[in-house]
Amino acid sequence: MYHESVLVSQSIEGLDLKEDGIYVDATFGGGGHSKSILQQLGDKGHLYAFDQDADAKRNAGAWEHFTFIASNFRYLKRWMRYYGVDRLDGVLADLGVSSHQFDVPERGFSYRFNELLDMRMNQQQGKTAGDFINELSEGEIRQILYDYSDVPNARKLAREIASARQSGEIRTTADLVSVLDHCIVGSRMKYLSQVFQAFRIAVNDEMGALRDFIRDAFDLLAPGGRMVVLSYHSMEDRLVKHFFKSGNFEGRQIKDEYGNIYRPMRLITKKPIVPSEEEVKRNVRARSAKLRIAEKKKD
Ligand SMILES: C[S@@+](CC[C@H](N)C(=O)[O-])C[C@H]1O[C@@H](n2cnc3c(N)ncnc32)[C@H](O)[C@@H]1O
């Protein structure tokens, strides 16, 4: 199976779909969320779905009221301009990677297989994880580990990586794992997952893309339009939470001249929705999911 979709009914409910609405699924993947949206759209409705991974396109059919866009969702505005869309009724983003990306060894996302360290979601462009690990300075590697993983010994690990590559490039997942094995603190699986995830986030500039997407999506949303975001990393969730609450990614409170606090969105979820135990039992990759929903205010 390409990917088992997470929190589907809750996300679709969150979009508060209108039959003739125009929607964006920013992360098509296996198409699970998209198919549920399409079931509720009428003749005048339309769904634009993005995925930057060429493999995802194969999951899209020749469906009516549907356009697949093989691109990074950070270019949402440009694509909507291209298609002549200036208002959206809702956007959904189910962030991170699909199970397919993890499960295909050659993609280099997983420490479970020995393959080249690639980790690019879009294999047509950009530097691979191998390039990052061999070319960045020790300080830059340390920063990636600090920012995107919770490993308690980021400084030591960055030093080990920098020293290991002096005696030969770190090109494969096994090369990297053999360095990590000297540094593991706590559960090996958790440690390896966190470090691999940190490099994946950096390689794909996932936080930068998310910021661009949220800003564009907000601008394009019609008043009353919904933004639905499923995140799997605390930093992603924080960006979403802050933006929904205050219209910026730092969570800064902005007041007008009368002291009124600027709140551009109405929170539909005050606290994130998380999967039930039953869903996590069925689909372990759902375990870290957090779903937040907000509506663009009407005035
Ligand atoms: C968790 S999966 C989505 C699964 C999908 N909701 C489903 O039901 O099958 C995330 C997908 O988003 C894509 N993706 C992640 N970041 C992206 C970005 N910045 N631009 C476009 N696609 C992205 C990945 O390639 C992956 O296929």
The ligand as an ORCA input file, in Angstrom:
! r2SCAN-3c Opt
* xyz 0 1
  C       1.949     12.262      4.497
  S       2.003     12.179      2.753
  C       0.379     12.650      2.272
  C      -0.569     11.498      2.239
  C      -1.914     11.801      1.668
  N      -2.639     12.764      2.481
  C      -2.740     10.559      1.514
  O      -3.876     10.516      2.003
  O      -2.262      9.613      0.892
  C       2.880     13.622      2.348
  C       3.078     13.835      0.860
  O       3.364     15.197      0.664
  C       4.397     15.369     -0.244
  N       5.071     16.614      0.124
  C       5.707     16.896      1.282
  N       6.180     18.144      1.260
  C       5.810     18.679      0.066
  C       5.984     19.959     -0.542
  N       6.660     20.927      0.062
  N       5.425     20.157     -1.746
  C       4.726     19.183     -2.378
  N       4.558     17.959     -1.874
  C       5.081     17.706     -0.653
  C       5.257     14.144     -0.095
  O       5.957     13.890     -1.295
  C       4.230     13.068      0.243
  O       3.808     12.389     -0.910
*
